[in-house]
Amino acid sequence: MSTSTMPIEVTAQDLQGPGVVACPNPKMSLWSNHPKVYIDVVATGEGKCPYCGSVYKLKAGEKVHGH
């Protein structure tokens, strides 16, 4: 049940913790579709939600403090 076939590009400002984004995010039309999970996007540059399959990708050239 993927909400998107294209990766969701995120910036350093989108991070909600040390290198993570939350899924579902408030911009999603089905934001309450599954429990909130935090996905590390800094370690490898991208991460995939285990519930909906959405792929979050850190925008090229983004500088993340502390990494």
mmCIF file as Biopython writes it, N, C-alpha, C and O atoms, coordinates in Angstrom:
data_model
#
loop_
_atom_site.group_PDB
_atom_site.id
_atom_site.type_symbol
_atom_site.label_atom_id
_atom_site.label_alt_id
_atom_site.label_comp_id
_atom_site.label_asym_id
_atom_site.label_entity_id
_atom_site.label_seq_id
_atom_site.pdbx_PDB_ins_code
_atom_site.Cartn_x
_atom_site.Cartn_y
_atom_site.Cartn_z
_atom_site.occupancy
_atom_site.B_iso_or_equiv
_atom_site.auth_seq_id
_atom_site.auth_asym_id
_atom_site.pdbx_PDB_model_num
ATOM 1   N N  . MET A ? 1  ? 0.829  -1.189 0.000  1.0 0.0 1  A 1 
ATOM 2   C CA . MET A ? 1  ? 0.000  0.000  0.000  1.0 0.0 1  A 1 
ATOM 3   C C  . MET A ? 1  ? 0.870  1.248  0.000  1.0 0.0 1  A 1 
ATOM 4   O O  . MET A ? 1  ? 0.807  2.037  0.943  1.0 0.0 1  A 1 
ATOM 5   N N  . SER A ? 2  ? 1.659  1.440  -1.005 1.0 0.0 2  A 1 
ATOM 6   C CA . SER A ? 2  ? 2.545  2.591  -1.092 1.0 0.0 2  A 1 
ATOM 7   C C  . SER A ? 2  ? 1.744  3.854  -1.387 1.0 0.0 2  A 1 
ATOM 8   O O  . SER A ? 2  ? 0.840  3.857  -2.222 1.0 0.0 2  A 1 
ATOM 9   N N  . THR A ? 3  ? 2.099  4.931  -0.679 1.0 0.0 3  A 1 
ATOM 10  C CA . THR A ? 3  ? 1.417  6.197  -0.909 1.0 0.0 3  A 1 
ATOM 11  C C  . THR A ? 3  ? 2.063  6.966  -2.044 1.0 0.0 3  A 1 
ATOM 12  O O  . THR A ? 3  ? 1.490  7.939  -2.535 1.0 0.0 3  A 1 
ATOM 13  N N  . SER A ? 4  ? 3.242  6.549  -2.470 1.0 0.0 4  A 1 
ATOM 14  C CA . SER A ? 4  ? 3.946  7.274  -3.509 1.0 0.0 4  A 1 
ATOM 15  C C  . SER A ? 4  ? 4.896  6.340  -4.235 1.0 0.0 4  A 1 
ATOM 16  O O  . SER A ? 4  ? 5.542  5.491  -3.620 1.0 0.0 4  A 1 
ATOM 17  N N  . THR A ? 5  ? 4.977  6.504  -5.555 1.0 0.0 5  A 1 
ATOM 18  C CA . THR A ? 5  ? 5.921  5.691  -6.300 1.0 0.0 5  A 1 
ATOM 19  C C  . THR A ? 5  ? 7.252  6.411  -6.444 1.0 0.0 5  A 1 
ATOM 20  O O  . THR A ? 5  ? 8.279  5.769  -6.666 1.0 0.0 5  A 1 
ATOM 21  N N  . MET A ? 6  ? 7.252  7.717  -6.323 1.0 0.0 6  A 1 
ATOM 22  C CA . MET A ? 6  ? 8.476  8.512  -6.390 1.0 0.0 6  A 1 
ATOM 23  C C  . MET A ? 6  ? 8.970  8.782  -4.971 1.0 0.0 6  A 1 
ATOM 24  O O  . MET A ? 6  ? 8.166  8.952  -4.055 1.0 0.0 6  A 1 
ATOM 25  N N  . PRO A ? 7  ? 10.300 8.822  -4.785 1.0 0.0 7  A 1 
ATOM 26  C CA . PRO A ? 7  ? 10.813 9.159  -3.452 1.0 0.0 7  A 1 
ATOM 27  C C  . PRO A ? 7  ? 10.345 10.547 -3.019 1.0 0.0 7  A 1 
ATOM 28  O O  . PRO A ? 7  ? 10.200 11.448 -3.845 1.0 0.0 7  A 1 
ATOM 29  N N  . ILE A ? 8  ? 10.116 10.704 -1.744 1.0 0.0 8  A 1 
ATOM 30  C CA . ILE A ? 8  ? 9.731  11.995 -1.176 1.0 0.0 8  A 1 
ATOM 31  C C  . ILE A ? 8  ? 11.024 12.678 -0.760 1.0 0.0 8  A 1 
ATOM 32  O O  . ILE A ? 8  ? 11.709 12.219 0.154  1.0 0.0 8  A 1 
ATOM 33  N N  . GLU A ? 9  ? 11.356 13.778 -1.431 1.0 0.0 9  A 1 
ATOM 34  C CA . GLU A ? 9  ? 12.596 14.479 -1.142 1.0 0.0 9  A 1 
ATOM 35  C C  . GLU A ? 9  ? 12.428 15.327 0.113  1.0 0.0 9  A 1 
ATOM 36  O O  . GLU A ? 9  ? 11.470 16.091 0.232  1.0 0.0 9  A 1 
ATOM 37  N N  . VAL A ? 10 ? 13.368 15.186 1.049  1.0 0.0 10 A 1 
ATOM 38  C CA . VAL A ? 10 ? 13.310 15.935 2.296  1.0 0.0 10 A 1 
ATOM 39  C C  . VAL A ? 10 ? 14.586 16.758 2.450  1.0 0.0 10 A 1 
ATOM 40  O O  . VAL A ? 10 ? 15.644 16.413 1.924  1.0 0.0 10 A 1 
ATOM 41  N N  . THR A ? 11 ? 14.450 17.849 3.185  1.0 0.0 11 A 1 
ATOM 42  C CA . THR A ? 11 ? 15.588 18.718 3.470  1.0 0.0 11 A 1 
ATOM 43  C C  . THR A ? 11 ? 15.962 18.583 4.934  1.0 0.0 11 A 1 
ATOM 44  O O  . THR A ? 11 ? 15.259 17.929 5.705  1.0 0.0 11 A 1 
ATOM 45  N N  . ALA A ? 12 ? 17.064 19.199 5.314  1.0 0.0 12 A 1 
ATOM 46  C CA . ALA A ? 12 ? 17.491 19.164 6.710  1.0 0.0 12 A 1 
ATOM 47  C C  . ALA A ? 12 ? 16.418 19.772 7.618  1.0 0.0 12 A 1 
ATOM 48  O O  . ALA A ? 12 ? 16.282 19.362 8.771  1.0 0.0 12 A 1 
ATOM 49  N N  . GLN A ? 13 ? 15.661 20.737 7.111  1.0 0.0 13 A 1 
ATOM 50  C CA . GLN A ? 13 ? 14.600 21.362 7.912  1.0 0.0 13 A 1 
ATOM 51  C C  . GLN A ? 13 ? 13.432 20.415 8.154  1.0 0.0 13 A 1 
ATOM 52  O O  . GLN A ? 13 ? 12.672 20.609 9.103  1.0 0.0 13 A 1 
ATOM 53  N N  . ASP A ? 14 ? 13.276 19.399 7.316  1.0 0.0 14 A 1 
ATOM 54  C CA . ASP A ? 14 ? 12.187 18.433 7.475  1.0 0.0 14 A 1 
ATOM 55  C C  . ASP A ? 14 ? 12.479 17.383 8.544  1.0 0.0 14 A 1 
ATOM 56  O O  . ASP A ? 14 ? 11.573 16.672 8.980  1.0 0.0 14 A 1 
ATOM 57  N N  . LEU A ? 15 ? 13.732 17.282 8.966  1.0 0.0 15 A 1 
ATOM 58  C CA . LEU A ? 15 ? 14.106 16.262 9.947  1.0 0.0 15 A 1 
ATOM 59  C C  . LEU A ? 15 ? 13.454 16.562 11.290 1.0 0.0 15 A 1 
ATOM 60  O O  . LEU A ? 15 ? 13.387 17.712 11.722 1.0 0.0 15 A 1 
ATOM 61  N N  . GLN A ? 16 ? 12.979 15.512 11.935 1.0 0.0 16 A 1 
ATOM 62  C CA . GLN A ? 16 ? 12.253 15.679 13.193 1.0 0.0 16 A 1 
ATOM 63  C C  . GLN A ? 16 ? 13.027 15.131 14.380 1.0 0.0 16 A 1 
ATOM 64  O O  . GLN A ? 16 ? 12.483 15.010 15.477 1.0 0.0 16 A 1 
ATOM 65  N N  . GLY A ? 17 ? 14.241 14.813 14.173 1.0 0.0 17 A 1 
ATOM 66  C CA . GLY A ? 17 ? 15.102 14.296 15.217 1.0 0.0 17 A 1 
ATOM 67  C C  . GLY A ? 17 ? 16.481 14.144 14.626 1.0 0.0 17 A 1 
ATOM 68  O O  . GLY A ? 17 ? 16.759 14.701 13.563 1.0 0.0 17 A 1 
ATOM 69  N N  . PRO A ? 18 ? 17.356 13.402 15.287 1.0 0.0 18 A 1 
ATOM 70  C CA . PRO A ? 18 ? 18.721 13.248 14.769 1.0 0.0 18 A 1 
ATOM 71  C C  . PRO A ? 18 ? 18.764 12.417 13.483 1.0 0.0 18 A 1 
ATOM 72  O O  . PRO A ? 18 ? 19.024 11.214 13.519 1.0 0.0 18 A 1 
ATOM 73  N N  . GLY A ? 19 ? 18.510 13.065 12.365 1.0 0.0 19 A 1 
ATOM 74  C CA . GLY A ? 19 ? 18.591 12.398 11.070 1.0 0.0 19 A 1 
ATOM 75  C C  . GLY A ? 19 ? 17.379 11.603 10.653 1.0 0.0 19 A 1 
ATOM 76  O O  . GLY A ? 19 ? 17.479 10.745 9.776  1.0 0.0 19 A 1 
ATOM 77  N N  . VAL A ? 20 ? 16.226 11.867 11.262 1.0 0.0 20 A 1 
ATOM 78  C CA . VAL A ? 20 ? 15.034 11.085 10.945 1.0 0.0 20 A 1 
ATOM 79  C C  . VAL A ? 20 ? 13.875 11.957 10.483 1.0 0.0 20 A 1 
ATOM 80  O O  . VAL A ? 20 ? 13.780 13.135 10.827 1.0 0.0 20 A 1 
ATOM 81  N N  . VAL A ? 21 ? 12.999 11.349 9.697  1.0 0.0 21 A 1 
ATOM 82  C CA . VAL A ? 21 ? 11.735 11.962 9.311  1.0 0.0 21 A 1 
ATOM 83  C C  . VAL A ? 21 ? 10.618 11.080 9.850  1.0 0.0 21 A 1 
ATOM 84  O O  . VAL A ? 21 ? 10.814 9.888  10.085 1.0 0.0 21 A 1 
ATOM 85  N N  . ALA A ? 22 ? 9.450  11.672 10.044 1.0 0.0 22 A 1 
ATOM 86  C CA . ALA A ? 22 ? 8.300  10.915 10.531 1.0 0.0 22 A 1 
ATOM 87  C C  . ALA A ? 22 ? 7.407  10.535 9.356  1.0 0.0 22 A 1 
ATOM 88  O O  . ALA A ? 22 ? 7.194  11.321 8.434  1.0 0.0 22 A 1 
ATOM 89  N N  . CYS A ? 23 ? 6.894  9.319  9.413  1.0 0.0 23 A 1 
ATOM 90  C CA . CYS A ? 23 ? 5.913  8.866  8.427  1.0 0.0 23 A 1 
ATOM 91  C C  . CYS A ? 23 ? 4.759  8.247  9.199  1.0 0.0 23 A 1 
ATOM 92  O O  . CYS A ? 23 ? 4.996  7.469  10.123 1.0 0.0 23 A 1 
ATOM 93  N N  . PRO A ? 24 ? 3.542  8.561  8.855  1.0 0.0 24 A 1 
ATOM 94  C CA . PRO A ? 24 ? 3.146  9.508  7.818  1.0 0.0 24 A 1 
ATOM 95  C C  . PRO A ? 24 ? 3.435  10.933 8.246  1.0 0.0 24 A 1 
ATOM 96  O O  . PRO A ? 24 ? 3.485  11.239 9.437  1.0 0.0 24 A 1 
ATOM 97  N N  . ASN A ? 25 ? 3.625  11.800 7.265  1.0 0.0 25 A 1 
ATOM 98  C CA . ASN A ? 25 ? 3.886  13.198 7.581  1.0 0.0 25 A 1 
ATOM 99  C C  . ASN A ? 25 ? 2.607  14.011 7.391  1.0 0.0 25 A 1 
ATOM 100 O O  . ASN A ? 25 ? 1.695  13.572 6.691  1.0 0.0 25 A 1 
ATOM 101 N N  . PRO A ? 26 ? 2.535  15.170 7.997  1.0 0.0 26 A 1 
ATOM 102 C CA . PRO A ? 26 ? 1.298  15.973 7.936  1.0 0.0 26 A 1 
ATOM 103 C C  . PRO A ? 26 ? 0.868  16.376 6.527  1.0 0.0 26 A 1 
ATOM 104 O O  . PRO A ? 26 ? -0.296 16.719 6.322  1.0 0.0 26 A 1 
ATOM 105 N N  . LYS A ? 27 ? 1.769  16.344 5.560  1.0 0.0 27 A 1 
ATOM 106 C CA . LYS A ? 27 ? 1.429  16.727 4.196  1.0 0.0 27 A 1 
ATOM 107 C C  . LYS A ? 27 ? 0.696  15.619 3.449  1.0 0.0 27 A 1 
ATOM 108 O O  . LYS A ? 27 ? 0.123  15.865 2.387  1.0 0.0 27 A 1 
ATOM 109 N N  . MET A ? 28 ? 0.705  14.414 3.986  1.0 0.0 28 A 1 
ATOM 110 C CA . MET A ? 28 ? 0.045  13.294 3.314  1.0 0.0 28 A 1 
ATOM 111 C C  . MET A ? 28 ? -1.464 13.377 3.489  1.0 0.0 28 A 1 
ATOM 112 O O  . MET A ? 28 ? -1.959 13.734 4.558  1.0 0.0 28 A 1 
ATOM 113 N N  . SER A ? 29 ? -2.185 13.045 2.431  1.0 0.0 29 A 1 
ATOM 114 C CA . SER A ? 29 ? -3.641 13.106 2.511  1.0 0.0 29 A 1 
ATOM 115 C C  . SER A ? 29 ? -4.185 12.038 3.462  1.0 0.0 29 A 1 
ATOM 116 O O  . SER A ? 29 ? -5.235 12.227 4.076  1.0 0.0 29 A 1 
ATOM 117 N N  . LEU A ? 30 ? -3.482 10.939 3.580  1.0 0.0 30 A 1 
ATOM 118 C CA . LEU A ? 30 ? -3.889 9.873  4.498  1.0 0.0 30 A 1 
ATOM 119 C C  . LEU A ? 30 ? -2.930 9.826  5.683  1.0 0.0 30 A 1 
ATOM 120 O O  . LEU A ? 30 ? -2.391 8.770  6.013  1.0 0.0 30 A 1 
ATOM 121 N N  . TRP A ? 31 ? -2.722 10.976 6.318  1.0 0.0 31 A 1 
ATOM 122 C CA . TRP A ? 31 ? -1.733 11.109 7.375  1.0 0.0 31 A 1 
ATOM 123 C C  . TRP A ? 31 ? -1.975 10.186 8.561  1.0 0.0 31 A 1 
ATOM 124 O O  . TRP A ? 31 ? -1.044 9.915  9.319  1.0 0.0 31 A 1 
ATOM 125 N N  . SER A ? 32 ? -3.203 9.693  8.745  1.0 0.0 32 A 1 
ATOM 126 C CA . SER A ? 32 ? -3.474 8.826  9.895  1.0 0.0 32 A 1 
ATOM 127 C C  . SER A ? 32 ? -3.625 7.366  9.478  1.0 0.0 32 A 1 
ATOM 128 O O  . SER A ? 32 ? -4.237 6.576  10.197 1.0 0.0 32 A 1 
ATOM 129 N N  . ASN A ? 33 ? -3.080 7.009  8.342  1.0 0.0 33 A 1 
ATOM 130 C CA . ASN A ? 33 ? -3.247 5.677  7.786  1.0 0.0 33 A 1 
ATOM 131 C C  . ASN A ? 33 ? -2.510 4.579  8.547  1.0 0.0 33 A 1 
ATOM 132 O O  . ASN A ? 33 ? -2.917 3.419  8.487  1.0 0.0 33 A 1 
ATOM 133 N N  . HIS A ? 34 ? -1.444 4.913  9.257  1.0 0.0 34 A 1 
ATOM 134 C CA . HIS A ? 34 ? -0.686 3.921  10.017 1.0 0.0 34 A 1 
ATOM 135 C C  . HIS A ? 34 ? 0.006  4.599  11.192 1.0 0.0 34 A 1 
ATOM 136 O O  . HIS A ? 34 ? 0.079  5.826  11.240 1.0 0.0 34 A 1 
ATOM 137 N N  . PRO A ? 35 ? 0.519  3.812  12.143 1.0 0.0 35 A 1 
ATOM 138 C CA . PRO A ? 35 ? 1.209  4.423  13.288 1.0 0.0 35 A 1 
ATOM 139 C C  . PRO A ? 35 ? 2.413  5.243  12.828 1.0 0.0 35 A 1 
ATOM 140 O O  . PRO A ? 35 ? 3.038  4.919  11.818 1.0 0.0 35 A 1 
ATOM 141 N N  . LYS A ? 36 ? 2.735  6.295  13.562 1.0 0.0 36 A 1 
ATOM 142 C CA . LYS A ? 36 ? 3.879  7.129  13.220 1.0 0.0 36 A 1 
ATOM 143 C C  . LYS A ? 36 ? 5.166  6.354  13.481 1.0 0.0 36 A 1 
ATOM 144 O O  . LYS A ? 36 ? 5.345  5.759  14.543 1.0 0.0 36 A 1 
ATOM 145 N N  . VAL A ? 37 ? 6.052  6.372  12.497 1.0 0.0 37 A 1 
ATOM 146 C CA . VAL A ? 37 ? 7.369  5.769  12.632 1.0 0.0 37 A 1 
ATOM 147 C C  . VAL A ? 37 ? 8.407  6.803  12.221 1.0 0.0 37 A 1 
ATOM 148 O O  . VAL A ? 37 ? 8.126  7.710  11.439 1.0 0.0 37 A 1 
ATOM 149 N N  . TYR A ? 38 ? 9.595  6.652  12.755 1.0 0.0 38 A 1 
ATOM 150 C CA . TYR A ? 38 ? 10.693 7.551  12.422 1.0 0.0 38 A 1 
ATOM 151 C C  . TYR A ? 38 ? 11.692 6.801  11.564 1.0 0.0 38 A 1 
ATOM 152 O O  . TYR A ? 38 ? 12.127 5.704  11.912 1.0 0.0 38 A 1 
ATOM 153 N N  . ILE A ? 39 ? 12.052 7.405  10.439 1.0 0.0 39 A 1 
ATOM 154 C CA . ILE A ? 39 ? 12.879 6.756  9.439  1.0 0.0 39 A 1 
ATOM 155 C C  . ILE A ? 39 ? 14.190 7.518  9.283  1.0 0.0 39 A 1 
ATOM 156 O O  . ILE A ? 39 ? 14.192 8.720  9.017  1.0 0.0 39 A 1 
ATOM 157 N N  . ASP A ? 40 ? 15.305 6.808  9.451  1.0 0.0 40 A 1 
ATOM 158 C CA . ASP A ? 40 ? 16.633 7.406  9.299  1.0 0.0 40 A 1 
ATOM 159 C C  . ASP A ? 40 ? 16.903 7.650  7.820  1.0 0.0 40 A 1 
ATOM 160 O O  . ASP A ? 40 ? 16.876 6.719  7.015  1.0 0.0 40 A 1 
ATOM 161 N N  . VAL A ? 41 ? 17.160 8.897  7.470  1.0 0.0 41 A 1 
ATOM 162 C CA . VAL A ? 41 ? 17.477 9.226  6.080  1.0 0.0 41 A 1 
ATOM 163 C C  . VAL A ? 41 ? 18.906 9.735  5.923  1.0 0.0 41 A 1 
ATOM 164 O O  . VAL A ? 41 ? 19.360 9.978  4.805  1.0 0.0 41 A 1 
ATOM 165 N N  . VAL A ? 42 ? 19.617 9.896  7.040  1.0 0.0 42 A 1 
ATOM 166 C CA . VAL A ? 42 ? 20.959 10.451 6.970  1.0 0.0 42 A 1 
ATOM 167 C C  . VAL A ? 42 ? 22.013 9.364  6.763  1.0 0.0 42 A 1 
ATOM 168 O O  . VAL A ? 42 ? 22.976 9.579  6.028  1.0 0.0 42 A 1 
ATOM 169 N N  . ALA A ? 43 ? 21.854 8.226  7.383  1.0 0.0 43 A 1 
ATOM 170 C CA . ALA A ? 43 ? 22.871 7.174  7.321  1.0 0.0 43 A 1 
ATOM 171 C C  . ALA A ? 43 ? 23.178 6.754  5.884  1.0 0.0 43 A 1 
ATOM 172 O O  . ALA A ? 43 ? 24.346 6.623  5.519  1.0 0.0 43 A 1 
ATOM 173 N N  . THR A ? 44 ? 22.156 6.545  5.073  1.0 0.0 44 A 1 
ATOM 174 C CA . THR A ? 44 ? 22.365 6.087  3.696  1.0 0.0 44 A 1 
ATOM 175 C C  . THR A ? 44 ? 21.835 7.066  2.655  1.0 0.0 44 A 1 
ATOM 176 O O  . THR A ? 44 ? 21.992 6.839  1.455  1.0 0.0 44 A 1 
ATOM 177 N N  . GLY A ? 45 ? 21.214 8.147  3.101  1.0 0.0 45 A 1 
ATOM 178 C CA . GLY A ? 45 ? 20.667 9.120  2.156  1.0 0.0 45 A 1 
ATOM 179 C C  . GLY A ? 45 ? 19.195 8.921  1.866  1.0 0.0 45 A 1 
ATOM 180 O O  . GLY A ? 45 ? 18.546 9.793  1.290  1.0 0.0 45 A 1 
ATOM 181 N N  . GLU A ? 46 ? 18.658 7.753  2.272  1.0 0.0 46 A 1 
ATOM 182 C CA . GLU A ? 46 ? 17.232 7.512  2.099  1.0 0.0 46 A 1 
ATOM 183 C C  . GLU A ? 46 ? 16.764 6.421  3.043  1.0 0.0 46 A 1 
ATOM 184 O O  . GLU A ? 46 ? 17.567 5.676  3.605  1.0 0.0 46 A 1 
ATOM 185 N N  . GLY A ? 47 ? 15.442 6.338  3.210  1.0 0.0 47 A 1 
ATOM 186 C CA . GLY A ? 47 ? 14.846 5.314  4.050  1.0 0.0 47 A 1 
ATOM 187 C C  . GLY A ? 47 ? 13.436 5.017  3.594  1.0 0.0 47 A 1 
ATOM 188 O O  . GLY A ? 47 ? 12.786 5.852  2.966  1.0 0.0 47 A 1 
ATOM 189 N N  . LYS A ? 48 ? 12.963 3.813  3.914  1.0 0.0 48 A 1 
ATOM 190 C CA . LYS A ? 48 ? 11.643 3.368  3.459  1.0 0.0 48 A 1 
ATOM 191 C C  . LYS A ? 48 ? 10.755 3.050  4.656  1.0 0.0 48 A 1 
ATOM 192 O O  . LYS A ? 48 ? 11.185 2.411  5.617  1.0 0.0 48 A 1 
ATOM 193 N N  . CYS A ? 49 ? 9.511  3.509  4.579  1.0 0.0 49 A 1 
ATOM 194 C CA . CYS A ? 49 ? 8.540  3.242  5.637  1.0 0.0 49 A 1 
ATOM 195 C C  . CYS A ? 49 ? 8.137  1.771  5.592  1.0 0.0 49 A 1 
ATOM 196 O O  . CYS A ? 49 ? 7.766  1.262  4.535  1.0 0.0 49 A 1 
ATOM 197 N N  . PRO A ? 50 ? 8.209  1.081  6.740  1.0 0.0 50 A 1 
ATOM 198 C CA . PRO A ? 50 ? 7.831  -0.332 6.757  1.0 0.0 50 A 1 
ATOM 199 C C  . PRO A ? 50 ? 6.321  -0.559 6.630  1.0 0.0 50 A 1 
ATOM 200 O O  . PRO A ? 50 ? 5.887  -1.669 6.318  1.0 0.0 50 A 1 
ATOM 201 N N  . TYR A ? 51 ? 5.529  0.471  6.866  1.0 0.0 51 A 1 
ATOM 202 C CA . TYR A ? 51 ? 4.068  0.332  6.788  1.0 0.0 51 A 1 
ATOM 203 C C  . TYR A ? 51 ? 3.530  0.597  5.387  1.0 0.0 51 A 1 
ATOM 204 O O  . TYR A ? 51 ? 2.837  -0.246 4.817  1.0 0.0 51 A 1 
ATOM 205 N N  . CYS A ? 52 ? 3.846  1.765  4.830  1.0 0.0 52 A 1 
ATOM 206 C CA . CYS A ? 52 ? 3.228  2.147  3.560  1.0 0.0 52 A 1 
ATOM 207 C C  . CYS A ? 52 ? 4.175  2.069  2.363  1.0 0.0 52 A 1 
ATOM 208 O O  . CYS A ? 52 ? 3.742  2.188  1.216  1.0 0.0 52 A 1 
ATOM 209 N N  . GLY A ? 53 ? 5.452  1.873  2.628  1.0 0.0 53 A 1 
ATOM 210 C CA . GLY A ? 53 ? 6.407  1.750  1.532  1.0 0.0 53 A 1 
ATOM 211 C C  . GLY A ? 53 ? 6.906  3.067  0.973  1.0 0.0 53 A 1 
ATOM 212 O O  . GLY A ? 53 ? 7.673  3.069  0.011  1.0 0.0 53 A 1 
ATOM 213 N N  . SER A ? 54 ? 6.493  4.190  1.548  1.0 0.0 54 A 1 
ATOM 214 C CA . SER A ? 54 ? 6.978  5.485  1.078  1.0 0.0 54 A 1 
ATOM 215 C C  . SER A ? 54 ? 8.487  5.558  1.272  1.0 0.0 54 A 1 
ATOM 216 O O  . SER A ? 54 ? 9.010  5.162  2.313  1.0 0.0 54 A 1 
ATOM 217 N N  . VAL A ? 55 ? 9.179  6.069  0.259  1.0 0.0 55 A 1 
ATOM 218 C CA . VAL A ? 55 ? 10.626 6.222  0.333  1.0 0.0 55 A 1 
ATOM 219 C C  . VAL A ? 55 ? 10.933 7.697  0.528  1.0 0.0 55 A 1 
ATOM 220 O O  . VAL A ? 55 ? 10.464 8.547  -0.229 1.0 0.0 55 A 1 
ATOM 221 N N  . TYR A ? 56 ? 11.720 7.989  1.544  1.0 0.0 56 A 1 
ATOM 222 C CA . TYR A ? 56 ? 12.142 9.356  1.836  1.0 0.0 56 A 1 
ATOM 223 C C  . TYR A ? 56 ? 13.608 9.469  1.472  1.0 0.0 56 A 1 
ATOM 224 O O  . TYR A ? 56 ? 14.425 8.641  1.875  1.0 0.0 56 A 1 
ATOM 225 N N  . LYS A ? 57 ? 13.938 10.506 0.702  1.0 0.0 57 A 1 
ATOM 226 C CA . LYS A ? 57 ? 15.298 10.690 0.226  1.0 0.0 57 A 1 
ATOM 227 C C  . LYS A ? 57 ? 15.787 12.069 0.618  1.0 0.0 57 A 1 
ATOM 228 O O  . LYS A ? 57 ? 15.104 13.067 0.390  1.0 0.0 57 A 1 
ATOM 229 N N  . LEU A ? 58 ? 16.985 12.123 1.216  1.0 0.0 58 A 1 
ATOM 230 C CA . LEU A ? 58 ? 17.572 13.402 1.601  1.0 0.0 58 A 1 
ATOM 231 C C  . LEU A ? 58 ? 17.992 14.148 0.341  1.0 0.0 58 A 1 
ATOM 232 O O  . LEU A ? 58 ? 18.682 13.593 -0.514 1.0 0.0 58 A 1 
ATOM 233 N N  . LYS A ? 59 ? 17.586 15.377 0.230  1.0 0.0 59 A 1 
ATOM 234 C CA . LYS A ? 59 ? 17.884 16.197 -0.949 1.0 0.0 59 A 1 
ATOM 235 C C  . LYS A ? 59 ? 19.396 16.283 -1.149 1.0 0.0 59 A 1 
ATOM 236 O O  . LYS A ? 59 ? 20.148 16.459 -0.190 1.0 0.0 59 A 1 
ATOM 237 N N  . ALA A ? 60 ? 19.824 16.162 -2.375 1.0 0.0 60 A 1 
ATOM 238 C CA . ALA A ? 60 ? 21.246 16.219 -2.712 1.0 0.0 60 A 1 
ATOM 239 C C  . ALA A ? 60 ? 21.862 17.523 -2.222 1.0 0.0 60 A 1 
ATOM 240 O O  . ALA A ? 60 ? 21.297 18.599 -2.423 1.0 0.0 60 A 1 
ATOM 241 N N  . GLY A ? 61 ? 23.007 17.423 -1.588 1.0 0.0 61 A 1 
ATOM 242 C CA . GLY A ? 61 ? 23.720 18.603 -1.120 1.0 0.0 61 A 1 
ATOM 243 C C  . GLY A ? 61 ? 23.287 19.130 0.224  1.0 0.0 61 A 1 
ATOM 244 O O  . GLY A ? 61 ? 23.857 20.106 0.712  1.0 0.0 61 A 1 
ATOM 245 N N  . GLU A ? 62 ? 22.281 18.506 0.849  1.0 0.0 62 A 1 
ATOM 246 C CA . GLU A ? 62 ? 21.799 18.970 2.153  1.0 0.0 62 A 1 
ATOM 247 C C  . GLU A ? 62 ? 22.877 18.742 3.214  1.0 0.0 62 A 1 
ATOM 248 O O  . GLU A ? 62 ? 23.521 17.694 3.249  1.0 0.0 62 A 1 
ATOM 249 N N  . LYS A ? 63 ? 23.057 19.730 4.065  1.0 0.0 63 A 1 
ATOM 250 C CA . LYS A ? 63 ? 24.001 19.646 5.179  1.0 0.0 63 A 1 
ATOM 251 C C  . LYS A ? 63 ? 23.197 19.394 6.447  1.0 0.0 63 A 1 
ATOM 252 O O  . LYS A ? 63 ? 22.331 20.190 6.812  1.0 0.0 63 A 1 
ATOM 253 N N  . VAL A ? 64 ? 23.489 18.283 7.114  1.0 0.0 64 A 1 
ATOM 254 C CA . VAL A ? 64 ? 22.803 17.937 8.355  1.0 0.0 64 A 1 
ATOM 255 C C  . VAL A ? 64 ? 23.799 18.132 9.487  1.0 0.0 64 A 1 
ATOM 256 O O  . VAL A ? 64 ? 24.861 17.511 9.498  1.0 0.0 64 A 1 
ATOM 257 N N  . HIS A ? 65 ? 23.460 18.987 10.435 1.0 0.0 65 A 1 
ATOM 258 C CA . HIS A ? 65 ? 24.358 19.279 11.557 1.0 0.0 65 A 1 
ATOM 259 C C  . HIS A ? 65 ? 24.607 18.015 12.370 1.0 0.0 65 A 1 
ATOM 260 O O  . HIS A ? 65 ? 23.688 17.248 12.658 1.0 0.0 65 A 1 
ATOM 261 N N  . GLY A ? 66 ? 25.881 17.817 12.735 1.0 0.0 66 A 1 
ATOM 262 C CA . GLY A ? 66 ? 26.231 16.670 13.556 1.0 0.0 66 A 1 
ATOM 263 C C  . GLY A ? 66 ? 26.478 15.405 12.768 1.0 0.0 66 A 1 
ATOM 264 O O  . GLY A ? 66 ? 26.740 14.358 13.359 1.0 0.0 66 A 1 
ATOM 265 N N  . HIS A ? 67 ? 26.401 15.471 11.432 1.0 0.0 67 A 1 
ATOM 266 C CA . HIS A ? 67 ? 26.654 14.275 10.603 1.0 0.0 67 A 1 
ATOM 267 C C  . HIS A ? 67 ? 27.694 14.581 9.562  1.0 0.0 67 A 1 
ATOM 268 O O  . HIS A ? 67 ? 28.047 13.710 8.766  1.0 0.0 67 A 1 
#
